C-alpha cells in the first residue's frame, strides 16, 4: 500500500478471529510480553458493500514512513491501563470495558465515563 493508505477489509467474525495475534516484548527490569489481538488492532469503520458481507475493519497499526511504527490506542483497547509516574511504569490489564463499572474496575479512584 501507499504511504498513508489504510489496510482495510470486510470481515466476518470468524475471519477477524483468524488474523494473527501480535506481541510486544519488553526488556528488563520486569520484561514480559503484551498480546495484541485482532479485536484490538483492527478498528471497525462502518461502511457498506453490495458485494462483501461482514463488518468493515481497518488496521490500527501502520508504518509512519519515518523509520517507525505507530501503535497508538490499539494497545489500549479492551484494557485498563495504569500509568504509574512515580514508579516509571505502565501496567496493562485485560478488561471487558463495555461492561466495566467503577465497582468492577481494577483501577482505584479512576475516571469513569458512562
C-alpha positions in Angstrom: 0.0 0.0 0.0 1.0 3.6 -0.5 2.3 5.7 2.4 -0.7 6.8 4.5 -3.1 4.3 3.0 -5.1 2.1 5.2 -5.3 -1.7 5.2 -9.0 -2.4 5.3 -11.3 -5.3 4.6 -14.8 -6.6 5.2 -14.5 -9.4 7.7 -16.9 -11.9 9.2 -16.3 -12.6 13.0 -14.5 -15.9 12.3 -12.2 -14.1 9.8 -11.4 -11.5 12.3 -10.6 -14.2 14.9 -8.3 -15.9 12.4 -6.0 -12.9 12.0 -2.6 -13.3 13.8 -2.0 -12.1 17.3 0.7 -9.5 17.6 3.2 -9.4 20.5 5.2 -6.6 22.1 8.2 -7.9 24.1 9.5 -5.7 26.9 13.0 -5.8 28.3 14.2 -5.5 31.9 13.6 -4.8 34.7 10.4 -6.8 34.6 10.2 -7.9 31.0 7.1 -9.6 29.7 5.1 -9.9 26.6 1.9 -8.0 25.7 -0.5 -9.7 23.3 -2.4 -7.5 20.9 -5.4 -9.3 19.4 -7.1 -8.7 16.1 -10.1 -7.2 18.0 -7.6 -4.6 19.4 -5.6 -3.7 16.3 -8.4 -3.9 13.7 -10.8 -0.9 14.1 -14.3 -1.0 12.8 -15.2 1.7 10.3 -18.8 1.4 9.3 -19.2 1.1 5.6 -21.5 -0.9 3.3 -20.7 -3.1 0.4 -23.2 -4.6 -2.0 -20.8 -7.5 -2.7 -19.0 -8.4 0.5 -20.6 -9.5 3.8 -19.2 -8.7 7.3 -18.1 -5.6 9.0 -15.6 -3.2 7.6 -12.3 -3.1 9.6 -9.0 -1.2 9.1 -5.7 -1.9 10.7 -4.9 0.5 13.5 -1.2 -0.2 13.4 0.8 1.2 10.5 4.3 2.3 9.3 4.6 6.0 9.7 7.2 6.3 6.9 9.9 7.7 9.2 11.6 4.5 10.4 8.9 3.8 12.9 5.6 2.1 13.5 2.5 3.8 15.0 0.7 1.6 17.5 -1.2 4.2 19.4 -4.5 3.4 21.0 -4.6 -0.1 19.6 -2.8 -1.5 22.7 -5.2 0.3 25.0 -8.4 -1.2 23.5 -10.1 -3.7 25.8 -7.7 -3.0 28.6 -7.5 -0.9 31.7 -4.2 0.9 31.6 -2.3 2.3 34.6 0.4 4.9 34.1 2.4 4.9 37.3 4.5 8.1 37.1 6.2 7.5 40.5 7.4 4.0 39.5 8.0 4.9 35.8 5.8 2.1 34.6 2.8 1.2 32.6 0.5 -1.7 33.5 -2.0 -3.3 31.1 -4.9 -5.3 32.4 -7.2 -7.1 30.0 -10.8 -5.9 30.6 -14.3 -6.0 29.3 -14.5 -2.3 29.1 -18.1 -2.2 27.8 -19.3 -3.9 31.0 -16.8 -2.4 33.5 -18.1 -0.1 36.2 -16.3 1.8 39.0 -17.1 -1.1 41.3 -15.7 -3.8 38.9 -12.7 -1.9 37.5 -9.1 -2.8 38.5 -8.3 0.9 38.7 -8.9 2.7 42.0 -10.1 6.3 42.1 -10.2 6.2 38.3 -12.1 8.4 35.9 -15.1 6.8 34.6 -17.2 7.9 31.6 -20.7 6.5 31.3 
